Amino acid sequence: MGSLHAGHLALLARARAASACVAASVFVNPLQFRAGEDFERYPRDLAGDRSALEGAGVELLFAPDADAMYPTGFSTAIDPGSVGEAFEGAIRPDHFRGVATVVVKLLDLVTPDVLYVGQKDAQQTAVLRRVVRDLNVPVEIEIVETVRESDGLALSSRNAYLSGQERTAAPTLYRSLRELLAVLERGASKAEAIAVARSALAPAASLDYYDLVDADTFEPLERLRPPAFVLGAARFGSTRLIDNLWVRG
C-alpha cells in the first residue's frame, strides 16, 4: 500500500533476482479499512515510492486511484472463507474480503507470473494462497521473510505512528514470540507457552492475541507441528502491531 520501506524493497530484490521484468502496485485499498480505522491518515508518499521503485530496478509501477479500481456501482467481492475469519479477520471484519478482492483485480490487470508477498502479514499469505488455488489464478506465490530493525521490530509503515516510548517497547512483541516458540519447542503446551510470552511483553502493551496455527489453513494447533506460524498482535498506545514466526520444519 505504499510508503515503501526496506521490507517492501526485499520483495523487489527477490523479484528482481528471479525475473526478466518486475512490476509493483501501489494502492491504498479502501476495502481493507473499516470505519474509524486509519485510511485517511495512512502514510502516503507516491513520489518517494516511485523513486525507490526506480532504484530497485522496477520496470512498471501500477498506481491506480480508487475510482479506477472501484467504479460507480462496484459491488463484487471475494470471500476467502474460513482462513480469513479468525485473528485479524475477527478483529477487522471484511478486511480479508477487501484484500482478496483487490489482489485478484491487480493480478488480473497486471498478469504476473509470480506474486511476492511478505511473511509479516502471515494470515494474508494464507488467504492469498487459498484464493489463488480456489479460483485457479495462474500465478505462483512466493513468501519473503520479514525484514526487521536491529532490535527485532518488524518493519511496517505503521511504525511511524509510534511515540519514542512506544517504539522502545514495541520490539517486545517479537521477543515474546521467540519465547513462545522456544517453550513450544521444549514440548510444553500452548497454554504454558502463551503464559511465558505474556510475561515477556512490555507491561504497557495491550495484548490482542497469541496463537500457534497451521501455516496453510490457519487452524489453531495445540502442539508444534510444522509448517506453522506463531502469531501475536498487540497495541502500543494507539498503534496496533502484528508479528509472527514461520516454523517451516
C-alpha positions as protocol buffer text, in pm:
chain_id: "A"
residue {
  index: 1
  type: MET
  ca { x: 0 y: 0 z: 0 }
}
residue {
  index: 2
  type: GLY
  ca { x: 294 y: 235 z: -48 }
}
residue {
  index: 3
  type: SER
  ca { x: 510 y: 432 z: 196 }
}
residue {
  index: 4
  type: LEU
  ca { x: 779 y: 184 z: 97 }
}
residue {
  index: 5
  type: HIS
  ca { x: 1040 y: 64 z: 346 }
}
residue {
  index: 6
  type: ALA
  ca { x: 1318 y: -195 z: 344 }
}
residue {
  index: 7
  type: GLY
  ca { x: 1067 y: -479 z: 386 }
}
residue {
  index: 8
  type: HIS
  ca { x: 900 y: -386 z: 59 }
}
residue {
  index: 9
  type: LEU
  ca { x: 1238 y: -344 z: -107 }
}
residue {
  index: 10
  type: ALA
  ca { x: 1328 y: -700 z: -3 }
}
residue {
  index: 11
  type: LEU
  ca { x: 1029 y: -824 z: -206 }
}
residue {
  index: 12
  type: LEU
  ca { x: 1151 y: -626 z: -505 }
}
residue {
  index: 13
  type: ALA
  ca { x: 1507 y: -756 z: -468 }
}
residue {
  index: 14
  type: ARG
  ca { x: 1382 y: -1115 z: -465 }
}
residue {
  index: 15
  type: ALA
  ca { x: 1169 y: -1048 z: -772 }
}
residue {
  index: 16
  type: ARG
  ca { x: 1450 y: -866 z: -948 }
}
residue {
  index: 17
  type: ALA
  ca { x: 1690 y: -1157 z: -894 }
}
residue {
  index: 18
  type: ALA
  ca { x: 1446 y: -1409 z: -1044 }
}
residue {
  index: 19
  type: SER
  ca { x: 1261 y: -1219 z: -1314 }
}
residue {
  index: 20
  type: ALA
  ca { x: 1308 y: -1063 z: -1654 }
}
residue {
  index: 21
  type: CYS
  ca { x: 1065 y: -784 z: -1566 }
}
residue {
  index: 22
  type: VAL
  ca { x: 936 y: -658 z: -1231 }
}
residue {
  index: 23
  type: ALA
  ca { x: 609 y: -471 z: -1174 }
}
residue {
  index: 24
  type: ALA
  ca { x: 490 y: -315 z: -849 }
}
residue {
  index: 25
  type: SER
  ca { x: 147 y: -188 z: -749 }
}
residue {
  index: 26
  type: VAL
  ca { x: 96 y: 97 z: -505 }
}
residue {
  index: 27
  type: PHE
  ca { x: -264 y: 138 z: -393 }
}
residue {
  index: 28
  type: VAL
  ca { x: -405 y: 223 z: -53 }
}
residue {
  index: 29
  type: ASN
  ca { x: -706 y: -5 z: -76 }
}
residue {
  index: 30
  type: PRO
  ca { x: -1020 y: 141 z: 89 }
}
residue {
  index: 31
  type: LEU
  ca { x: -1186 y: -202 z: 104 }
}
residue {
  index: 32
  type: GLN
  ca { x: -928 y: -314 z: 362 }
}
residue {
  index: 33
  type: PHE
  ca { x: -1026 y: -45 z: 615 }
}
residue {
  index: 34
  type: ARG
  ca { x: -1325 y: -31 z: 846 }
}
residue {
  index: 35
  type: ALA
  ca { x: -1494 y: 289 z: 955 }
}
residue {
  index: 36
  type: GLY
  ca { x: -1278 y: 459 z: 1216 }
}
residue {
  index: 37
  type: GLU
  ca { x: -952 y: 297 z: 1102 }
}
residue {
  index: 38
  type: ASP
  ca { x: -660 y: 490 z: 959 }
}
residue {
  index: 39
  type: PHE
  ca { x: -745 y: 501 z: 586 }
}
residue {
  index: 40
  type: GLU
  ca { x: -733 y: 881 z: 563 }
}
residue {
  index: 41
  type: ARG
  ca { x: -406 y: 915 z: 756 }
}
residue {
  index: 42
  type: TYR
  ca { x: -234 y: 600 z: 628 }
}
residue {
  index: 43
  type: PRO
  ca { x: 121 y: 705 z: 519 }
}
residue {
  index: 44
  type: ARG
  ca { x: 133 y: 801 z: 152 }
}
residue {
  index: 45
  type: ASP
  ca { x: 439 y: 910 z: -47 }
}
residue {
  index: 46
  type: LEU
  ca { x: 392 y: 824 z: -413 }
}
residue {
  index: 47
  type: ALA
  ca { x: 683 y: 1041 z: -531 }
}
residue {
  index: 48
  type: GLY
  ca { x: 916 y: 876 z: -281 }
}
residue {
  index: 49
  type: ASP
  ca { x: 778 y: 533 z: -368 }
}
residue {
  index: 50
  type: ARG
  ca { x: 836 y: 596 z: -739 }
}
residue {
  index: 51
  type: SER
  ca { x: 1197 y: 691 z: -671 }
}
residue {
  index: 52
  type: ALA
  ca { x: 1252 y: 385 z: -452 }
}
residue {
  index: 53
  type: LEU
  ca { x: 1099 y: 155 z: -715 }
}
residue {
  index: 54
  type: GLU
  ca { x: 1318 y: 301 z: -988 }
}
residue {
  index: 55
  type: GLY
  ca { x: 1622 y: 249 z: -767 }
}
residue {
  index: 56
  type: ALA
  ca { x: 1519 y: -113 z: -712 }
}
residue {
  index: 57
  type: GLY
  ca { x: 1504 y: -180 z: -1085 }
}
residue {
  index: 58
  type: VAL
  ca { x: 1127 y: -196 z: -1120 }
}
residue {
  index: 59
  type: GLU
  ca { x: 1012 y: -154 z: -1480 }
}
residue {
  index: 60
  type: LEU
  ca { x: 642 y: -94 z: -1421 }
}
residue {
  index: 61
  type: LEU
  ca { x: 459 y: 94 z: -1149 }
}
residue {
  index: 62
  type: PHE
  ca { x: 82 y: 47 z: -1139 }
}
residue {
  index: 63
  type: ALA
  ca { x: -67 y: 314 z: -912 }
}
residue {
  index: 64
  type: PRO
  ca { x: -440 y: 347 z: -984 }
}
residue {
  index: 65
  type: ASP
  ca { x: -682 y: 567 z: -795 }
}
residue {
  index: 66
  type: ALA
  ca { x: -987 y: 434 z: -613 }
}
residue {
  index: 67
  type: ASP
  ca { x: -1226 y: 535 z: -890 }
}
residue {
  index: 68
  type: ALA
  ca { x: -1032 y: 326 z: -1142 }
}
residue {
  index: 69
  type: MET
  ca { x: -1035 y: 18 z: -920 }
}
residue {
  index: 70
  type: TYR
  ca { x: -1389 y: 60 z: -789 }
}
residue {
  index: 71
  type: PRO
  ca { x: -1607 y: 246 z: -1042 }
}
residue {
  index: 72
  type: THR
  ca { x: -1952 y: 372 z: -953 }
}
residue {
  index: 73
  type: GLY
  ca { x: -2179 y: 78 z: -877 }
}
residue {
  index: 74
  type: PHE
  ca { x: -1897 y: -164 z: -794 }
}
residue {
  index: 75
  type: SER
  ca { x: -2047 y: -443 z: -583 }
}
residue {
  index: 76
  type: THR
  ca { x: -1850 y: -765 z: -646 }
}
residue {
  index: 77
  type: ALA
  ca { x: -1622 y: -904 z: -373 }
}
residue {
  index: 78
  type: ILE
  ca { x: -1429 y: -1223 z: -297 }
}
residue {
  index: 79
  type: ASP
  ca { x: -1486 y: -1400 z: 34 }
}
residue {
  index: 80
  type: PRO
  ca { x: -1180 y: -1612 z: 123 }
}
residue {
  index: 81
  type: GLY
  ca { x: -1377 y: -1828 z: 366 }
}
residue {
  index: 82
  type: SER
  ca { x: -1262 y: -1977 z: 695 }
}
residue {
  index: 83
  type: VAL
  ca { x: -892 y: -1898 z: 653 }
}
residue {
  index: 84
  type: GLY
  ca { x: -977 y: -1529 z: 684 }
}
residue {
  index: 85
  type: GLU
  ca { x: -1233 y: -1544 z: 964 }
}
residue {
  index: 86
  type: ALA
  ca { x: -1021 y: -1570 z: 1281 }
}
residue {
  index: 87
  type: PHE
  ca { x: -746 y: -1347 z: 1425 }
}
residue {
  index: 88
  type: GLU
  ca { x: -713 y: -1041 z: 1200 }
}
residue {
  index: 89
  type: GLY
  ca { x: -1035 y: -1137 z: 1025 }
}
residue {
  index: 90
  type: ALA
  ca { x: -1226 y: -1141 z: 1355 }
}
residue {
  index: 91
  type: ILE
  ca { x: -1077 y: -814 z: 1480 }
}
residue {
  index: 92
  type: ARG
  ca { x: -1114 y: -641 z: 1142 }
}
residue {
  index: 93
  type: PRO
  ca { x: -1429 y: -788 z: 981 }
}
residue {
  index: 94
  type: ASP
  ca { x: -1424 y: -783 z: 599 }
}
residue {
  index: 95
  type: HIS
  ca { x: -1053 y: -692 z: 596 }
}
residue {
  index: 96
  type: PHE
  ca { x: -952 y: -1006 z: 407 }
}
residue {
  index: 97
  type: ARG
  ca { x: -1252 y: -975 z: 180 }
}
residue {
  index: 98
  type: GLY
  ca { x: -1103 y: -641 z: 76 }
}
residue {
  index: 99
  type: VAL
  ca { x: -753 y: -789 z: 43 }
}
residue {
  index: 100
  type: ALA
  ca { x: -871 y: -1082 z: -168 }
}
residue {
  index: 101
  type: THR
  ca { x: -1081 y: -862 z: -393 }
}
residue {
  index: 102
  type: VAL
  ca { x: -811 y: -606 z: -469 }
}
residue {
  index: 103
  type: VAL
  ca { x: -534 y: -861 z: -518 }
}
residue {
  index: 104
  type: VAL
  ca { x: -738 y: -1065 z: -765 }
}
residue {
  index: 105
  type: LYS
  ca { x: -815 y: -744 z: -954 }
}
residue {
  index: 106
  type: LEU
  ca { x: -447 y: -645 z: -954 }
}
residue {
  index: 107
  type: LEU
  ca { x: -340 y: -991 z: -1070 }
}
residue {
  index: 108
  type: ASP
  ca { x: -596 y: -981 z: -1350 }
}
residue {
  index: 109
  type: LEU
  ca { x: -481 y: -635 z: -1463 }
}
residue {
  index: 110
  type: VAL
  ca { x: -104 y: -692 z: -1441 }
}
residue {
  index: 111
  type: THR
  ca { x: -95 y: -1072 z: -1512 }
}
residue {
  index: 112
  type: PRO
  ca { x: 236 y: -1153 z: -1338 }
}
residue {
  index: 113
  type: ASP
  ca { x: 393 y: -1499 z: -1330 }
}
residue {
  index: 114
  type: VAL
  ca { x: 493 y: -1472 z: -963 }
}
residue {
  index: 115
  type: LEU
  ca { x: 344 y: -1271 z: -678 }
}
residue {
  index: 116
  type: TYR
  ca { x: 589 y: -1181 z: -400 }
}
residue {
  index: 117
  type: VAL
  ca { x: 432 y: -1119 z: -58 }
}
residue {
  index: 118
  type: GLY
  ca { x: 578 y: -1055 z: 285 }
}
residue {
  index: 119
  type: GLN
  ca { x: 572 y: -1301 z: 573 }
}
residue {
  index: 120
  type: LYS
  ca { x: 489 y: -1028 z: 826 }
}
residue {
  index: 121
  type: ASP
  ca { x: 125 y: -1044 z: 717 }
}
residue {
  index: 122
  type: ALA
  ca { x: 112 y: -1420 z: 770 }
}
residue {
  index: 123
  type: GLN
  ca { x: -264 y: -1461 z: 759 }
}
residue {
  index: 124
  type: GLN
  ca { x: -274 y: -1257 z: 440 }
}
residue {
  index: 125
  type: THR
  ca { x: -31 y: -1500 z: 278 }
}
residue {
  index: 126
  type: ALA
  ca { x: -262 y: -1790 z: 372 }
}
residue {
  index: 127
  type: VAL
  ca { x: -566 y: -1604 z: 237 }
}
residue {
  index: 128
  type: LEU
  ca { x: -396 y: -1530 z: -94 }
}
residue {
  index: 129
  type: ARG
  ca { x: -271 y: -1886 z: -136 }
}
residue {
  index: 130
  type: ARG
  ca { x: -625 y: -2012 z: -77 }
}
residue {
  index: 131
  type: VAL
  ca { x: -784 y: -1763 z: -319 }
}
residue {
  index: 132
  type: VAL
  ca { x: -530 y: -1832 z: -593 }
}
residue {
  index: 133
  type: ARG
  ca { x: -579 y: -2206 z: -553 }
}
residue {
  index: 134
  type: ASP
  ca { x: -957 y: -2199 z: -533 }
}
residue {
  index: 135
  type: LEU
  ca { x: -1004 y: -1962 z: -827 }
}
residue {
  index: 136
  type: ASN
  ca { x: -730 y: -2119 z: -1043 }
}
residue {
  index: 137
  type: VAL
  ca { x: -550 y: -1787 z: -1078 }
}
residue {
  index: 138
  type: PRO
  ca { x: -241 y: -1858 z: -1293 }
}
residue {
  index: 139
  type: VAL
  ca { x: 22 y: -1715 z: -1060 }
}
residue {
  index: 140
  type: GLU
  ca { x: 284 y: -1859 z: -825 }
}
residue {
  index: 141
  type: ILE
  ca { x: 307 y: -1709 z: -475 }
}
residue {
  index: 142
  type: GLU
  ca { x: 643 y: -1668 z: -306 }
}
residue {
  index: 143
  type: ILE
  ca { x: 665 y: -1562 z: 59 }
}
residue {
  index: 144
  type: VAL
  ca { x: 963 y: -1344 z: 153 }
}
residue {
  index: 145
  type: GLU
  ca { x: 1083 y: -1344 z: 514 }
}
residue {
  index: 146
  type: THR
  ca { x: 1010 y: -1049 z: 742 }
}
residue {
  index: 147
  type: VAL
  ca { x: 1269 y: -771 z: 749 }
}
residue {
  index: 148
  type: ARG
  ca { x: 1344 y: -634 z: 1096 }
}
residue {
  index: 149
  type: GLU
  ca { x: 1514 y: -347 z: 1268 }
}
residue {
  index: 150
  type: SER
  ca { x: 1832 y: -432 z: 1463 }
}
residue {
  index: 151
  type: ASP
  ca { x: 1625 y: -473 z: 1782 }
}
residue {
  index: 152
  type: GLY
  ca { x: 1384 y: -717 z: 1616 }
}
residue {
  index: 153
  type: LEU
  ca { x: 1089 y: -489 z: 1540 }
}
residue {
  index: 154
  type: ALA
  ca { x: 926 y: -597 z: 1214 }
}
residue {
  index: 155
  type: LEU
  ca { x: 928 y: -318 z: 958 }
}
residue {
  index: 156
  type: SER
  ca { x: 584 y: -169 z: 899 }
}
residue {
  index: 157
  type: SER
  ca { x: 452 y: 156 z: 758 }
}
residue {
  index: 158
  type: ARG
  ca { x: 250 y: 193 z: 1080 }
}
residue {
  index: 159
  type: ASN
  ca { x: 567 y: 202 z: 1292 }
}
residue {
  index: 160
  type: ALA
  ca { x: 573 y: 573 z: 1207 }
}
residue {
  index: 161
  type: TYR
  ca { x: 277 y: 617 z: 1443 }
}
residue {
  index: 162
  type: LEU
  ca { x: 478 y: 504 z: 1750 }
}
residue {
  index: 163
  type: SER
  ca { x: 594 y: 757 z: 2005 }
}
residue {
  index: 164
  type: GLY
  ca { x: 951 y: 732 z: 2133 }
}
residue {
  index: 165
  type: GLN
  ca { x: 843 y: 537 z: 2441 }
}
residue {
  index: 166
  type: GLU
  ca { x: 618 y: 310 z: 2238 }
}
residue {
  index: 167
  type: ARG
  ca { x: 897 y: 245 z: 1988 }
}
residue {
  index: 168
  type: THR
  ca { x: 1122 y: 134 z: 2274 }
}
residue {
  index: 169
  type: ALA
  ca { x: 858 y: -112 z: 2394 }
}
residue {
  index: 170
  type: ALA
  ca { x: 745 y: -241 z: 2053 }
}
residue {
  index: 171
  type: PRO
  ca { x: 1027 y: -498 z: 1999 }
}
residue {
  index: 172
  type: THR
  ca { x: 898 y: -693 z: 2300 }
}
residue {
  index: 173
  type: LEU
  ca { x: 627 y: -834 z: 2072 }
}
residue {
  index: 174
  type: TYR
  ca { x: 894 y: -1010 z: 1865 }
}
residue {
  index: 175
  type: ARG
  ca { x: 1089 y: -1117 z: 2174 }
}
residue {
  index: 176
  type: SER
  ca { x: 777 y: -1259 z: 2333 }
}
residue {
  index: 177
  type: LEU
  ca { x: 705 y: -1465 z: 2019 }
}
residue {
  index: 178
  type: ARG
  ca { x: 1055 y: -1607 z: 2034 }
}
residue {
  index: 179
  type: GLU
  ca { x: 994 y: -1705 z: 2395 }
}
residue {
  index: 180
  type: LEU
  ca { x: 663 y: -1865 z: 2298 }
}
residue {
  index: 181
  type: LEU
  ca { x: 828 y: -2071 z: 2024 }
}
residue {
  index: 182
  type: ALA
  ca { x: 1118 y: -2176 z: 2248 }
}
residue {
  index: 183
  type: VAL
  ca { x: 875 y: -2312 z: 2508 }
}
residue {
  index: 184
  type: LEU
  ca { x: 677 y: -2498 z: 2241 }
}
residue {
  index: 185
  type: GLU
  ca { x: 998 y: -2649 z: 2104 }
}
residue {
  index: 186
  type: ARG
  ca { x: 1070 y: -2790 z: 2451 }
}
residue {
  index: 187
  type: GLY
  ca { x: 742 y: -2982 z: 2428 }
}
residue {
  index: 188
  type: ALA
  ca { x: 529 y: -2765 z: 2654 }
}
residue {
  index: 189
  type: SER
  ca { x: 161 y: -2700 z: 2591 }
}
residue {
  index: 190
  type: LYS
  ca { x: 42 y: -2393 z: 2406 }
}
residue {
  index: 191
  type: ALA
  ca { x: -116 y: -2257 z: 2724 }
}
residue {
  index: 192
  type: GLU
  ca { x: 219 y: -2276 z: 2905 }
}
residue {
  index: 193
  type: ALA
  ca { x: 399 y: -2112 z: 2612 }
}
residue {
  index: 194
  type: ILE
  ca { x: 149 y: -1827 z: 2593 }
}
residue {
  index: 195
  type: ALA
  ca { x: 188 y: -1760 z: 2965 }
}
residue {
  index: 196
  type: VAL
  ca { x: 564 y: -1725 z: 2920 }
}
residue {
  index: 197
  type: ALA
  ca { x: 517 y: -1500 z: 2617 }
}
residue {
  index: 198
  type: ARG
  ca { x: 283 y: -1270 z: 2809 }
}
residue {
  index: 199
  type: SER
  ca { x: 549 y: -1217 z: 3073 }
}
residue {
  index: 200
  type: ALA
  ca { x: 798 y: -1108 z: 2804 }
}
residue {
  index: 201
  type: LEU
  ca { x: 566 y: -845 z: 2653 }
}
residue {
  index: 202
  type: ALA
  ca { x: 609 y: -486 z: 2772 }
}
residue {
  index: 203
  type: PRO
  ca { x: 369 y: -418 z: 3063 }
}
residue {
  index: 204
  type: ALA
  ca { x: 229 y: -111 z: 2888 }
}
residue {
  index: 205
  type: ALA
  ca { x: 133 y: -312 z: 2579 }
}
residue {
  index: 206
  type: SER
  ca { x: -225 y: -433 z: 2536 }
}
residue {
  index: 207
  type: LEU
  ca { x: -228 y: -788 z: 2401 }
}
residue {
  index: 208
  type: ASP
  ca { x: -483 y: -886 z: 2137 }
}
residue {
  index: 209
  type: TYR
  ca { x: -374 y: -1248 z: 2094 }
}
residue {
  index: 210
  type: TYR
  ca { x: -101 y: -1509 z: 2077 }
}
residue {
  index: 211
  type: ASP
  ca { x: -152 y: -1840 z: 1898 }
}
residue {
  index: 212
  type: LEU
  ca { x: 3 y: -2129 z: 1710 }
}
residue {
  index: 213
  type: VAL
  ca { x: -161 y: -2213 z: 1377 }
}
residue {
  index: 214
  type: ASP
  ca { x: -123 y: -2436 z: 1074 }
}
residue {
  index: 215
  type: ALA
  ca { x: 57 y: -2235 z: 805 }
}
residue {
  index: 216
  type: ASP
  ca { x: -188 y: -2328 z: 530 }
}
residue {
  index: 217
  type: THR
  ca { x: -529 y: -2342 z: 697 }
}
residue {
  index: 218
  type: PHE
  ca { x: -467 y: -2105 z: 989 }
}
residue {
  index: 219
  type: GLU
  ca { x: -645 y: -2353 z: 1213 }
}
residue {
  index: 220
  type: PRO
  ca { x: -512 y: -2336 z: 1572 }
}
residue {
  index: 221
  type: LEU
  ca { x: -270 y: -2611 z: 1680 }
}
residue {
  index: 222
  type: GLU
  ca { x: -223 y: -2733 z: 2037 }
}
residue {
  index: 223
  type: ARG
  ca { x: 130 y: -2864 z: 1978 }
}
residue {
  index: 224
  type: LEU
  ca { x: 405 y: -2755 z: 1742 }
}
residue {
  index: 225
  type: ARG
  ca { x: 366 y: -2924 z: 1403 }
}
residue {
  index: 226
  type: PRO
  ca { x: 543 y: -2757 z: 1110 }
}
residue {
  index: 227
  type: PRO
  ca { x: 472 y: -2589 z: 881 }
}
residue {
  index: 228
  type: ALA
  ca { x: 319 y: -2344 z: 1125 }
}
residue {
  index: 229
  type: PHE
  ca { x: 308 y: -1982 z: 1233 }
}
residue {
  index: 230
  type: VAL
  ca { x: 346 y: -1850 z: 1587 }
}
residue {
  index: 231
  type: LEU
  ca { x: 132 y: -1536 z: 1588 }
}
residue {
  index: 232
  type: GLY
  ca { x: 100 y: -1227 z: 1801 }
}
residue {
  index: 233
  type: ALA
  ca { x: -79 y: -892 z: 1793 }
}
residue {
  index: 234
  type: ALA
  ca { x: -61 y: -613 z: 2049 }
}
residue {
  index: 235
  type: ARG
  ca { x: -129 y: -242 z: 2086 }
}
residue {
  index: 236
  type: PHE
  ca { x: 140 y: 3 z: 2185 }
}
residue {
  index: 237
  type: GLY
  ca { x: -50 y: 318 z: 2269 }
}
residue {
  index: 238
  type: SER
  ca { x: -296 y: 365 z: 1983 }
}
residue {
  index: 239
  type: THR
  ca { x: -80 y: 171 z: 1736 }
}
residue {
  index: 240
  type: ARG
  ca { x: -164 y: -192 z: 1671 }
}
residue {
  index: 241
  type: LEU
  ca { x: 123 y: -417 z: 1557 }
}
residue {
  index: 242
  type: ILE
  ca { x: 124 y: -776 z: 1432 }
}
residue {
  index: 243
  type: ASP
  ca { x: 414 y: -1018 z: 1406 }
}
residue {
  index: 244
  type: ASN
  ca { x: 484 y: -1387 z: 1360 }
}
residue {
  index: 245
  type: LEU
  ca { x: 749 y: -1656 z: 1339 }
}
residue {
  index: 246
  type: TRP
  ca { x: 737 y: -1902 z: 1050 }
}
residue {
  index: 247
  type: VAL
  ca { x: 819 y: -2260 z: 1154 }
}
residue {
  index: 248
  type: ARG
  ca { x: 897 y: -2442 z: 832 }
}
residue {
  index: 249
  type: GLY
  ca { x: 1004 y: -2778 z: 971 }
}
